[in-house]
Amino acid sequence: MIQNIIFDFDGVLVDSEIIAGRAFSRYLSQRNIIFSEQEFCETYSGNKTINVVSDLSTKFNIKEKEIFFQEVMAIANHIYSNELTTTTGIKELLNTIKHKKLIGSNSPKERIIKGLKKVNLGKYFDEDNIFSFDMVESPKPNPDIYLKAIEVTGIQPKNTIIIEDSIVGVQSGIAANIKVVGLVSGGHWAGRSSQILLDSGASAVAKNYKELINIIDKL
């Protein structure tokens, strides 16, 4: 019986993956480089920003990686502070389920807490149950974040599921020996096939919170 649910943050609880894509697209357009939000989401969803900057610097021959990182983060932070919303139906889901709720994310803990407050989700999560990349040695797709959650809270993997929206997130959960369910209700999934999450090892994929509840009830 499932007793614990670990939620990814970006793209699962808050509709922020599309924000990251928007930030990179705006930054690159200023340099006459065409790179759409959709292209970002298809290629880089779930990845750390610094890794995306490194890859795109090589791809588009951008010399000053540090400046690239700082400027794209400034754009992203502005959008995040002013345009952040929850993913569709997530409040209904959190109000419905009775499971222990945790977060496991490739974002810094401070950013997660700020985002939760921004969209009024803070009441659903104890800060001691938020686990982030700055708490471990290696981010997703390595399993460290989820293993840290198990270590600190004492939850059992067999009684736990992870809700993820990205390939690297699914890979991380599988590597931690925890069952993963995909959720594709975020804006960055528009027009994309969820099959890639199943191919990465997700046990099932939900398009919305009602489908997710049905999946959870059957596990």
N, CA, C and O of each residue as an XYZ file, in Angstrom:
876
protein
N       0.842     -1.200      0.000
C       0.000      0.000      0.000
C       0.880      1.253      0.000
O       1.834      1.348      0.772
N       0.559      2.192     -0.852
C       1.348      3.414     -0.940
C       1.013      4.339      0.230
O      -0.143      4.701      0.448
N       2.056      4.710      0.975
C       1.887      5.598      2.127
C       2.548      6.960      1.923
O       2.178      7.941      2.568
N       3.533      7.012      1.018
C       4.324      8.232      0.829
C       4.392      8.602     -0.652
O       4.532      7.738     -1.517
N       4.291      9.894     -0.923
C       4.442     10.377     -2.293
C       5.513     11.460     -2.305
O       5.424     12.448     -1.577
N       6.521     11.257     -3.139
C       7.558     12.282     -3.328
C       7.289     12.969     -4.661
O       7.285     12.330     -5.713
N       7.068     14.255     -4.603
C       6.791     15.042     -5.796
C       8.055     15.732     -6.296
O       8.788     16.350     -5.524
N       8.295     15.617     -7.588
C       9.225     16.557     -8.204
C       8.586     17.936     -8.085
O       7.373     18.046     -7.909
N       9.393     18.980     -8.181
C       8.858     20.338     -8.014
C       8.525     20.986     -9.357
O       7.357     21.216     -9.667
N       9.550     21.278    -10.148
C       9.354     21.972    -11.422
C       8.648     21.076    -12.430
O       9.135     19.998    -12.772
N       7.493     21.540    -12.901
C       6.737     20.777    -13.888
C       5.731     19.823    -13.296
O       4.871     19.312    -14.012
N       5.819     19.569    -11.993
C       4.863     18.692    -11.318
C       3.982     19.495    -10.368
O       2.756     19.458    -10.468
N       4.608     20.217     -9.450
C       3.851     21.054     -8.525
C       3.620     22.453     -9.096
O       2.525     23.006     -8.993
N       4.659     23.009     -9.692
C       4.535     24.341    -10.307
C       4.848     24.240    -11.796
O       5.683     23.443    -12.223
N       4.161     25.062    -12.567
C       4.298     25.005    -14.028
C       5.478     25.870    -14.463
O       5.316     26.877    -15.152
N       6.664     25.449    -14.044
C       7.858     26.280    -14.208
C       8.800     25.817    -15.309
O       9.674     26.580    -15.721
N       8.647     24.586    -15.799
C       9.537     24.138    -16.867
C       9.360     24.999    -18.113
O      10.324     25.283    -18.824
N       8.130     25.409    -18.369
C       7.879     26.276    -19.516
C       8.519     27.646    -19.293
O       8.895     28.321    -20.251
N       8.643     28.061    -18.016
C       9.301     29.326    -17.688
C      10.784     29.257    -18.041
O      11.338     30.204    -18.600
N      11.418     28.146    -17.718
C      12.831     27.972    -18.054
C      13.021     28.046    -19.565
O      13.944     28.697    -20.053
N      12.146     27.380    -20.292
C      12.215     27.437    -21.746
C      12.037     28.853    -22.270
O      12.706     29.269    -23.216
N      11.125     29.587    -21.643
C      10.862     30.977    -22.044
C      12.098     31.847    -21.802
O      12.445     32.693    -22.626
N      12.751     31.628    -20.668
C      13.931     32.424    -20.326
C      15.068     32.191    -21.325
O      15.683     33.144    -21.803
N      15.341     30.937    -21.634
C      16.403     30.634    -22.595
C      16.047     31.165    -23.984
O      16.904     31.692    -24.693
N      14.782     31.022    -24.362
C      14.361     31.498    -25.673
C      14.530     33.011    -25.791
O      14.991     33.509    -26.817
N      14.156     33.740    -24.739
C      14.287     35.205    -24.761
C      15.756     35.618    -24.793
O      16.137     36.522    -25.536
N      16.567     34.957    -23.991
C      17.992     35.308    -23.951
C      18.625     35.095    -25.326
O      19.330     35.968    -25.833
N      18.372     33.944    -25.916
C      19.006     33.619    -27.193
C      18.461     34.482    -28.333
O      19.196     34.812    -29.264
N      17.181     34.849    -28.266
C      16.607     35.694    -29.324
C      17.267     37.060    -29.361
O      17.361     37.686    -30.417
N      17.731     37.529    -28.183
C      18.451     38.800    -28.129
C      19.768     38.727    -28.885
O      20.359     39.747    -29.240
N      20.213     37.507    -29.122
C      21.467     37.279    -29.859
C      21.197     36.690    -31.244
O      22.065     36.087    -31.874
N      19.949     36.894    -31.689
C      19.521     36.457    -33.021
C      19.659     34.953    -33.213
O      19.936     34.473    -34.312
N      19.461     34.224    -32.125
C      19.475     32.767    -32.175
C      18.051     32.273    -31.936
O      17.439     32.597    -30.918
N      17.534     31.499    -32.866
C      16.173     30.986    -32.744
C      16.205     29.684    -31.952
O      16.792     28.692    -32.383
N      15.566     29.707    -30.793
C      15.506     28.524    -29.927
C      14.188     28.609    -29.162
O      14.059     29.406    -28.233
N      13.225     27.802    -29.543
C      11.869     27.931    -29.013
C      11.723     27.317    -27.626
O      12.519     26.476    -27.210
N      10.685     27.761    -26.924
C      10.351     27.182    -25.626
C      10.112     25.680    -25.772
O      10.544     24.889    -24.933
N       9.422     25.299    -26.841
C       9.102     23.888    -27.058
C      10.366     23.064    -27.269
O      10.475     21.946    -26.764
N      11.317     23.611    -28.012
C      12.577     22.895    -28.244
C      13.316     22.690    -26.927
O      13.879     21.623    -26.682
N      13.311     23.720    -26.081
C      13.922     23.590    -24.759
C      13.261     22.466    -23.978
O      13.946     21.606    -23.423
N      11.941     22.467    -23.931
C      11.213     21.484    -23.139
C      11.451     20.062    -23.629
O      11.573     19.134    -22.830
N      11.516     19.899    -24.944
C      11.729     18.573    -25.512
C      13.119     18.028    -25.197
O      13.311     16.818    -25.081
N      14.083     18.936    -25.060
C      15.483     18.506    -24.925
C      16.022     18.589    -23.503
O      16.826     17.751    -23.093
N      15.584     19.595    -22.749
C      16.265     19.894    -21.493
C      15.395     19.856    -20.233
O      15.887     20.176    -19.150
N      14.135     19.479    -20.341
C      13.283     19.446    -19.157
C      13.896     18.573    -18.067
O      14.311     17.441    -18.316
N      13.943     19.127    -16.845
C      14.451     18.383    -15.700
C      15.934     18.515    -15.458
O      16.433     18.063    -14.428
N      16.662     19.134    -16.396
C      18.100     19.279    -16.254
C      18.459     20.530    -15.448
O      17.708     21.505    -15.443
N      19.605     20.500    -14.770
C      20.082     21.675    -14.064
C      20.430     22.776    -15.065
O      20.951     22.513    -16.149
N      20.130     24.008    -14.675
C      20.353     25.158    -15.566
C      21.807     25.268    -15.993
O      22.092     25.556    -17.155
N      22.722     25.043    -15.072
C      24.144     25.194    -15.397
C      24.570     24.190    -16.470
O      25.433     24.490    -17.295
N      23.963     22.997    -16.458
C      24.275     21.995    -17.472
C      23.686     22.384    -18.826
O      24.293     22.146    -19.870
N      22.495     22.985    -18.794
C      21.877     23.454    -20.038
C      22.710     24.570    -20.653
O      22.945     24.589    -21.862
N      23.153     25.498    -19.812
C      23.999     26.592    -20.283
C      25.263     26.056    -20.943
O      25.665     26.537    -22.002
N      25.882     25.074    -20.328
C      27.099     24.493    -20.876
C      26.845     23.878    -22.257
O      27.623     24.074    -23.191
N      25.756     23.141    -22.363
C      25.446     22.484    -23.628
C      25.109     23.491    -24.718
O      25.591     23.376    -25.845
N      24.278     24.485    -24.383
C      23.886     25.469    -25.383
C      25.043     26.392    -25.756
O      25.103     26.890    -26.881
N      25.956     26.620    -24.824
C      27.142     27.419    -25.136
C      27.965     26.756    -26.227
O      28.478     27.416    -27.130
N      28.080     25.448    -26.126
C      28.800     24.692    -27.143
C      28.030     24.687    -28.461
O      28.597     24.900    -29.533
N      26.736     24.440    -28.354
C      25.900     24.336    -29.552
C      25.880     25.630    -30.344
O      25.940     25.606    -31.573
N      25.797     26.771    -29.648
C      25.660     28.058    -30.337
C      26.928     28.908    -30.266
O      26.898     30.098    -30.577
N      28.030     28.303    -29.862
C      29.330     28.982    -29.839
C      29.285     30.261    -29.002
O      29.743     31.315    -29.444
N      28.735     30.162    -27.799
C      28.682     31.283    -26.864
C      29.901     31.178    -25.945
O      30.060     30.184    -25.237
N      30.747     32.185    -25.954
C      32.039     32.098    -25.279
C      31.941     32.287    -23.762
O      32.564     31.539    -23.008
N      31.177     33.263    -23.315
C      31.141     33.607    -21.894
C      30.036     32.832    -21.187
O      28.918     33.325    -21.036
N      30.356     31.624    -20.757
C      29.345     30.782    -20.121
C      28.825     31.388    -18.818
O      27.634     31.297    -18.521
N      29.701     31.993    -18.055
C      29.288     32.560    -16.767
C      28.305     33.707    -16.964
O      27.312     33.812    -16.244
N      28.584     34.561    -17.934
C      27.666     35.666    -18.231
C      26.348     35.113    -18.758
O      25.277     35.578    -18.368
N      26.423     34.130    -19.633
C      25.232     33.451    -20.155
C      24.384     32.953    -18.988
O      23.182     33.213    -18.938
N      25.000     32.247    -18.062
C      24.277     31.694    -16.911
C      23.627     32.803    -16.081
O      22.447     32.717    -15.742
N      24.397     33.840    -15.757
C      23.892     34.921    -14.914
C      22.719     35.651    -15.567
O      21.735     35.976    -14.903
N      22.831     35.902    -16.859
C      21.788     36.666    -17.540
C      20.521     35.848    -17.748
O      19.415     36.370    -17.605
N      20.674     34.567    -18.084
C      19.480     33.741    -18.275
C      18.798     33.494    -16.933
O      17.573     33.391    -16.869
N      19.588     33.397    -15.857
C      18.994     33.228    -14.532
C      18.238     34.485    -14.108
O      17.193     34.391    -13.465
N      18.754     35.653    -14.462
C      18.061     36.907    -14.132
C      16.706     36.965    -14.841
O      15.704     37.376    -14.255
N      16.691     36.549    -16.106
C      15.432     36.512    -16.853
C      14.473     35.501    -16.226
O      13.294     35.791    -16.019
N      14.992     34.316    -15.929
C      14.155     33.256    -15.357
C      13.611     33.656    -13.995
O      12.448     33.391    -13.691
N      14.434     34.290    -13.175
C      13.989     34.696    -11.834
C      12.894     35.756    -11.909
O      11.961     35.761    -11.107
N      13.022     36.656    -12.888
C      11.984     37.678    -13.071
C      10.662     37.020    -13.471
O       9.609     37.342    -12.921
N      10.726     36.105    -14.424
C       9.510     35.414    -14.861
C       8.944     34.586    -13.706
O       7.736     34.583    -13.470
N       9.830     33.881    -12.986
C       9.429     33.019    -11.877
C       8.697     33.827    -10.801
O       7.684     33.378    -10.266
N       9.207     35.004    -10.490
C       8.634     35.831     -9.431
C       7.305     36.445     -9.822
O       6.484     36.761     -8.961
N       7.088     36.616    -11.128
C       5.900     37.345    -11.577
C       4.856     36.495    -12.297
O       3.689     36.880    -12.380
N       5.274     35.337    -12.819
C       4.354     34.567    -13.664
C       4.126     33.133    -13.197
O       3.392     32.390    -13.849
N       4.729     32.731    -12.097
C       4.645     31.343    -11.663
C       3.224     30.954    -11.271
O       2.534     31.709    -10.587
N       2.787     29.770    -11.708
C       1.495     29.211    -11.325
C       1.688     27.732    -10.970
O       2.732     27.145    -11.253
N       0.676     27.150    -10.356
C       0.692     25.709    -10.129
C       0.396     25.002    -11.443
O      -0.126     25.608    -12.378
N       0.728     23.729    -11.512
C       0.257     22.921    -12.630
C      -1.245     22.692    -12.451
O      -1.759     22.735    -11.333
N      -1.924     22.455    -13.537
C      -3.377     22.306    -13.509
C      -3.797     21.144    -12.606
O      -3.336     20.015    -12.776
N      -4.677     21.435    -11.644
C      -5.255     20.392    -10.807
C      -4.438     19.973     -9.604
O      -4.880     19.121     -8.833
N      -3.243     20.554     -9.418
C      -2.373     20.051     -8.348
C      -2.946     20.342     -6.956
O      -2.765     19.539     -6.041
N      -3.629     21.471     -6.784
C      -4.217     21.757     -5.477
C      -5.326     20.763     -5.151
O      -5.455     20.318     -4.011
N      -6.124     20.417     -6.156
C      -7.174     19.411     -5.949
C      -6.554     18.073     -5.539
O      -7.070     17.384     -4.659
N      -5.451     17.719     -6.182
C      -4.764     16.481     -5.833
C      -4.272     16.508     -4.388
O      -4.512     15.567     -3.632
N      -3.590     17.575     -4.006
C      -3.023     17.666     -2.660
C      -4.111     17.713     -1.594
O      -3.905     17.244     -0.475
N      -5.258     18.271     -1.932
C      -6.371     18.293     -0.992
C      -7.047     16.939     -0.856
O      -7.702     16.661      0.149
N      -6.885     16.094     -1.876
C      -7.575     14.803     -1.905
C      -6.776     13.698     -1.225
O      -7.329     12.912     -0.455
N      -5.477     13.636     -1.507
C      -4.672     12.518     -1.007
C      -4.370     12.668      0.485
O      -4.294     13.780      1.007
N      -4.201     11.546      1.149
C      -3.906     11.522      2.585
C      -2.488     11.034      2.866
O      -2.111     10.846      4.023
N      -1.714     10.832      1.824
C      -0.370     10.282      1.956
C       0.590     11.312      2.548
O       0.331     12.515      2.522
N       1.708     10.808      3.082
C       2.806     11.693      3.484
C       3.367     12.332      2.233
O       3.625     11.644      1.246
N       3.562     13.650      2.263
C       3.976     14.384      1.070
C       5.400     14.907      1.225
O       5.727     15.560      2.216
N       6.247     14.613      0.235
C       7.623     15.081      0.209
C       7.920     15.687     -1.148
O       7.152     15.522     -2.095
N       9.031     16.384     -1.236
C       9.498     16.943     -2.500
C      10.936     16.492     -2.740
O      11.757     16.497     -1.824
N      11.233     16.102     -3.986
C      12.598     15.776     -4.390
C      12.884     16.486     -5.699
O      12.268     16.171     -6.718
N      13.808     17.441     -5.692
C      13.949     18.326     -6.855
C      15.399     18.649     -7.185
O      16.272     18.626     -6.317
N      15.636     18.950     -8.456
C      16.938     19.440     -8.914
C      17.099     20.939     -8.693
O      18.129     21.511     -9.051
N      16.088     21.582     -8.106
C      16.184     23.003     -7.775
C      16.769     23.177     -6.380
O      16.719     22.249     -5.572
N      17.327     24.362     -6.082
C      17.799     24.641     -4.718
C      16.620     24.723     -3.751
O      15.517     25.110     -4.139
N      16.851     24.365     -2.513
C      15.771     24.326     -1.528
C      15.143     25.701     -1.327
O      13.923     25.811     -1.208
N      15.959     26.741     -1.287
C      15.436     28.095     -1.079
C      14.464     28.481     -2.196
O      13.430     29.096     -1.939
N      14.803     28.114     -3.442
C      13.927     28.424     -4.575
C      12.618     27.657     -4.462
O      11.557     28.194     -4.779
N      12.682     26.409     -4.013
C      11.476     25.600     -3.861
C      10.538     26.230     -2.833
O       9.340     26.375     -3.077
N      11.096     26.600     -1.688
C      10.283     27.195     -0.627
C       9.649     28.503     -1.095
O       8.481     28.772     -0.815
N      10.424     29.307     -1.805
C       9.904     30.561     -2.350
C       8.759     30.285     -3.324
O       7.732     30.963     -3.297
N       8.945     29.294     -4.176
C       7.913     28.963     -5.154
C       6.646     28.444     -4.507
O       5.544     28.800     -4.926
N       6.788     27.606     -3.489
C       5.618     27.082     -2.779
C       4.799     28.216     -2.176
O       3.570     28.214     -2.244
N       5.489     29.177     -1.588
C       4.795     30.317     -0.986
C       4.115     31.169     -2.065
O       3.008     31.668     -1.865
N       4.783     31.327     -3.195
C       4.261     32.148     -4.272
C       2.923     31.630     -4.770
O       2.024     32.415     -5.071
N       2.784     30.305     -4.858
C       1.558     29.712     -5.407
C       0.658     29.108     -4.324
O      -0.281     28.368     -4.618
N       0.965     29.440     -3.070
C       0.135     29.012     -1.931
C       0.055     27.488     -1.777
O      -1.015     26.934     -1.525
N       1.197     26.829     -1.931
C       1.279     25.387     -1.679
C       2.083     25.072     -0.422
O       2.246     23.903     -0.071
N       2.583     26.093      0.255
C       3.457     25.865      1.398
C       2.833     25.043      2.494
O       3.540     24.300      3.174
N       1.527     25.148      2.695
C       0.863     24.450      3.795
C       0.852     22.934      3.616
O       0.613     22.193      4.570
N       1.108     22.480      2.402
C       1.055     21.043      2.131
C       2.368     20.320      2.420
O       2.391     19.091      2.487
N       3.464     21.069      2.593
C       4.775     20.435      2.695
C       5.565     20.981      3.885
O       5.778     22.187      4.003
N       5.991     20.080      4.756
C       6.908     20.431      5.830
C       8.279     20.685      5.203
O       8.731     19.900      4.369
N       8.938     21.765      5.594
C      10.243     22.084      5.004
C      11.274     20.984      5.247
O      12.213     20.838      4.465
N      11.114     20.211      6.315
C      12.033     19.100      6.580
C      11.838     17.954      5.595
O      12.669     17.049      5.524
N      10.749     17.986      4.838
C      10.474     16.943      3.857
C      10.739     17.413      2.427
O      10.252     16.817      1.466
N      11.516     18.489      2.300
C      11.903     19.001      0.985
C      13.375     18.672      0.752
O      14.238     19.060      1.540
N      13.651     17.963     -0.324
C      15.014     17.516     -0.623
C      15.414     18.039     -2.009
O      14.666     17.908     -2.978
N      16.598     18.627     -2.076
C      17.014     19.367     -3.261
C      18.453     19.033     -3.639
O      19.177     18.391     -2.878
N      18.856     19.481     -4.833
C      20.178     19.100     -5.332
C      21.308     19.667     -4.477
O      22.395     19.091     -4.423
N      21.054     20.809     -3.801
C      22.102     21.404     -2.983
C      22.297     20.684     -1.648
O      23.115     21.102     -0.828
N      21.548     19.606     -1.434
C      21.683     18.800     -0.222
C      22.460     17.509     -0.480
O      22.739     16.754      0.451
N      22.808     17.256     -1.744
C      23.446     15.999     -2.106
C      24.652     16.250     -3.010
O      24.891     17.375     -3.447
N      25.394     15.200     -3.277
C      26.595     15.316     -4.110
C      26.249     15.406     -5.589
O      26.851     16.189     -6.322
N      25.276     14.603     -6.033
C      24.956     14.539     -7.461
C      23.456     14.705     -7.687
O      22.657     14.069     -7.000
N      23.060     15.556     -8.647
C      21.642     15.763     -8.943
C      21.072     14.625     -9.785
O      21.791     13.694    -10.149
N      19.794     14.703    -10.089
C      19.188     13.765    -11.030
C      19.895     13.908    -12.381
O      20.253     15.024    -12.756
N      20.106     12.831    -13.116
C      19.461     11.518    -13.015
C      20.066     10.566    -11.986
O      19.614      9.427    -11.866
N      21.074     11.007    -11.247
C      21.571     10.171    -10.150
C      20.495     10.063     -9.071
O      19.642     10.946     -8.977
N      20.510      9.018     -8.263
C      19.438      8.794     -7.291
C      19.607      9.519     -5.970
O      18.781      9.356     -5.071
N      20.668     10.325     -5.829
C      21.042     10.872     -4.524
C      19.924     11.611     -3.803
O      19.751     11.448     -2.595
N      19.163     12.423     -4.533
C      18.109     13.220     -3.898
C      17.062     12.314     -3.270
O      16.628     12.550     -2.142
N      16.660     11.288     -3.988
C      15.635     10.389     -3.455
C      16.188      9.488     -2.356
O      15.484      9.163     -1.400
N      17.431      9.091     -2.493
C      18.061      8.304     -1.421
C      18.192      9.135     -0.150
O      18.062      8.613      0.957
N      18.450     10.435     -0.314
C      18.528     11.336      0.838
C      17.179     11.418      1.549
O      17.124     11.421      2.779
N      16.110     11.485      0.790
C      14.772     11.530      1.374
C      14.483     10.266      2.186
O      13.904     10.334      3.271
N      14.887      9.129      1.657
C      14.694      7.859      2.369
C      15.514      7.833      3.650
O      15.027      7.442      4.711
N      16.769      8.257      3.532
C      17.676      8.244      4.674
C      17.183      9.141      5.807
O      17.186      8.733      6.969
N      16.764     10.344      5.477
C      16.393     11.332      6.498
C      15.044     11.019      7.133
O      14.887     11.123      8.349
N      14.078     10.638      6.315
C      12.715     10.457      6.832
C      12.405      9.047      7.283
O      11.463      8.832      8.047
N      13.190      8.075      6.818
C      12.949      6.690      7.209
C      11.800      6.027      6.474
O      11.361      4.946      6.867
N      11.303      6.652      5.413
C      10.231      6.030      4.647
C      10.762      4.803      3.913
O      11.959      4.695      3.649
N       9.865      3.887      3.589
C      10.248      2.665      2.910
C       9.978      2.779      1.408
O       8.875      3.155      1.012
N      10.957      2.464      0.575
C      10.751      2.547     -0.878
C       9.541      1.752     -1.372
O       8.850      2.187     -2.293
N       9.285      0.599     -0.771
C       8.174     -0.228     -1.240
C       6.815      0.408     -0.970
O       5.825      0.042     -1.604
N       6.757      1.352     -0.040
C       5.507      2.036      0.294
C       5.452      3.449     -0.286
O       4.627      4.267      0.123
N       6.339      3.724     -1.241
C       6.527      5.089     -1.747
C       6.426      5.120     -3.265
O       6.840      4.180     -3.943
N       5.878      6.200     -3.789
C       5.960      6.456     -5.221
C       6.509      7.869     -5.436
O       6.418      8.736     -4.566
N       7.074      8.066     -6.607
C       7.592      9.363     -7.024
C       6.761      9.855     -8.200
O       6.434      9.085     -9.102
N       6.422     11.142     -8.188
C       5.712     11.754     -9.304
C       6.706     12.621    -10.061
O       7.260     13.567     -9.502
N       6.934     12.303    -11.328
C       7.934     12.981    -12.134
C       7.376     13.390    -13.487
O       6.372     12.853    -13.954
N       8.051     14.357    -14.109
C       7.618     14.839    -15.419
C       8.735     14.812    -16.448
O       8.529     15.249    -17.581
N       9.913     14.313    -16.088
C      11.053     14.356    -17.011
C      11.768     13.016    -17.052
O      11.647     12.193    -16.144
N      12.510     12.820    -18.124
C      13.282     11.585    -18.278
C      14.312     11.453    -17.158
O      14.445     10.388    -16.556
N      15.047     12.544    -16.876
C      16.082     12.461    -15.837
C      15.459     12.185    -14.479
O      16.061     11.502    -13.651
N      14.257     12.710    -14.237
C      13.578     12.450    -12.976
C      13.159     10.999    -12.840
O      13.331     10.388    -11.785
N      12.608     10.454    -13.914
C      12.220      9.037    -13.904
C      13.449      8.164    -13.680
O      13.409      7.222    -12.889
N      14.528      8.473    -14.366
C      15.759      7.699    -14.220
C      16.272      7.760    -12.785
O      16.754      6.762    -12.249
N      16.168      8.917    -12.174
C      16.608      9.090    -10.795
C      15.800      8.222     -9.847
O      16.360      7.542     -8.987
N      14.486      8.246    -10.005
C      13.628      7.450     -9.131
C      13.858      5.963     -9.295
O      13.919      5.228     -8.309
N      13.985      5.513    -10.538
C      14.229      4.096    -10.804
C      15.563      3.665    -10.195
O      15.672      2.572     -9.639
N      16.580      4.529    -10.303
C      17.892      4.217     -9.742
C      17.850      4.131     -8.221
O      18.669      3.447     -7.607
N      16.886      4.833     -7.614
C      16.709      4.777     -6.157
C      15.829      3.600     -5.739
O      15.548      3.413     -4.555
N      15.399      2.813     -6.719
C      14.564      1.631     -6.477
C      13.184      2.005     -5.933
O      12.636      1.326     -5.064
N      12.636      3.103     -6.465
C      11.302      3.554     -6.082
C      10.436      3.609     -7.346
O      10.901      4.021     -8.409
N       9.196      3.197     -7.218
C       8.282      3.226     -8.353
C       7.974      4.670     -8.736
O       7.741      5.516     -7.872
N       7.976      4.945    -10.049
C       7.768      6.302    -10.557
C       6.519      6.351    -11.435
O       6.298      5.483    -12.280
N       5.713      7.381    -11.216
C       4.553      7.647    -12.065
C       4.776      8.995    -12.748
O       5.132      9.973    -12.091
N       4.573      9.048    -14.039
C       4.737     10.285    -14.773
C       3.487     11.147    -14.701
O       2.369     10.633    -14.657
N       3.680     12.454    -14.689
C       2.574     13.407    -14.745
C       2.889     14.422    -15.837
O       3.937     15.068    -15.803
N       1.989     14.564    -16.802
C       2.269     15.416    -17.961
C       1.233     16.528    -18.086
O       0.769     16.825    -19.187
N       0.872     17.139    -16.969
C      -0.113     18.219    -16.981
C       0.530     19.596    -17.101
O      -0.181     20.591    -17.236
N       1.854     19.676    -17.054
C       2.551     20.953    -17.170
C       2.500     21.507    -18.586
O       2.346     20.761    -19.554
N       2.631     22.826    -18.694
C       2.570     23.482    -19.991
C       3.629     23.013    -20.965
O       3.426     23.073    -22.178
N       4.765     22.544    -20.448
C       5.853     22.112    -21.323
C       5.567     20.786    -22.025
O       6.347     20.348    -22.872
N       4.442     20.144    -21.671
C       4.090     18.885    -22.322
C       3.137     19.065    -23.501
O       2.785     18.085    -24.157
N       2.725     20.268    -23.775
C       1.791     20.506    -24.882
C       2.373     20.001    -26.201
O       3.462     20.407    -26.606
N       1.642     19.120    -26.857
C       2.062     18.615    -28.155
C       3.123     17.537    -28.123
O       3.611     17.114    -29.171
N       3.487     17.089    -26.935
C       4.539     16.062    -26.816
C       3.940     14.723    -26.403
O       2.883     14.674    -25.775
N       4.614     13.650    -26.757
C       4.169     12.309    -26.376
C       4.739     11.923    -25.021
O       5.926     12.120    -24.762
N       3.894     11.374    -24.161
C       4.340     10.930    -22.832
C       5.016      9.568    -22.874
O       5.486      9.071    -21.851
N       5.064      8.967    -24.053
C       5.656      7.628    -24.170
C       7.107      7.616    -23.708
O       7.593      6.596    -23.220
N       7.803      8.743    -23.859
C       9.211      8.774    -23.460
C       9.391      8.529    -21.964
O      10.434      8.024    -21.547
N       8.397      8.877    -21.152
C       8.491      8.603    -19.720
C       8.296      7.116    -19.448
O       8.972      6.546    -18.591
N       7.387      6.495    -20.166
C       7.199      5.049    -20.037
C       8.447      4.306    -20.503
O       8.879      3.334    -19.883
N       9.010      4.780    -21.600
C      10.225      4.158    -22.120
C      11.399      4.302    -21.161
O      12.323      3.488    -21.170
N      11.355      5.357    -20.323
C      12.428      5.588    -19.347
C      12.239      4.789    -18.066
O      13.130      4.753    -17.218
N      11.072      4.140    -17.919
C      10.861      3.275    -16.763
C       9.691      3.619    -15.872
O       9.456      2.936    -14.875
N       8.941      4.676    -16.210
C       7.771      5.025    -15.405
C       6.755      3.884    -15.445
O       6.555      3.263    -16.489
N       6.118      3.611    -14.310
C       5.129      2.536    -14.235
C       3.845      2.893    -14.956
O       3.158      2.023    -15.492
N       3.528      4.175    -14.967
C       2.330      4.673    -15.630
C       2.494      6.169    -15.830
O       3.386      6.786    -15.248
N       1.632      6.750    -16.654
C       1.655      8.192    -16.887
C       0.230      8.725    -16.801
O      -0.699      8.151    -17.368
N       0.076      9.844    -16.075
C      -1.224     10.498    -15.943
C      -1.212     11.835    -16.668
O      -0.225     12.570    -16.632
N      -2.331     12.137    -17.329
C      -2.451     13.415    -18.022
C      -2.989     14.510    -17.106
O      -2.804     15.696    -17.382
N      -3.653     14.122    -16.019
C      -4.244     15.088    -15.097
C      -4.350     14.472    -13.709
O      -4.049     13.295    -13.512
N      -4.783     15.286    -12.751
C      -4.762     14.819    -11.365
C      -5.775     13.704    -11.119
O      -5.545     12.859    -10.254
N      -6.883     13.676    -11.849
C      -7.863     12.604    -11.656
C      -7.288     11.265    -12.105
O      -7.459     10.253    -11.425
N      -6.612     11.260    -13.240
C      -5.952     10.035    -13.686
C      -4.885      9.615    -12.691
O      -4.706      8.425    -12.434
N      -4.175     10.591    -12.128
C      -3.117     10.285    -11.169
C      -3.688      9.638     -9.909
O      -3.117      8.675     -9.397
N      -4.794     10.151     -9.412
C      -5.429      9.560     -8.230
C      -5.836      8.117     -8.507
O      -5.637      7.243     -7.664
N      -6.398      7.867     -9.668
C      -6.799      6.503    -10.031
C      -5.598      5.564    -10.073
O      -5.677      4.421     -9.623
N      -4.483      6.058    -10.617
C      -3.267      5.247    -10.678
C      -2.760      4.936     -9.278
O      -2.422      3.794     -8.966
N      -2.712      5.964     -8.439
C      -2.230      5.789     -7.054
C      -3.080      4.780     -6.295
O      -2.557      3.945     -5.556
N      -4.392      4.863     -6.482
C      -5.309      3.947     -5.780
C      -5.104      2.500     -6.172
O      -5.416      1.596     -5.397
N      -4.577      2.264     -7.383
C      -4.396      0.899     -7.867
C      -3.022      0.317     -7.519
O      -2.794     -0.881     -7.684
N      -2.118      1.159     -7.042
C      -0.759      0.679     -6.732
C      -0.704      0.001     -5.379
O       0.359     -0.461     -4.962
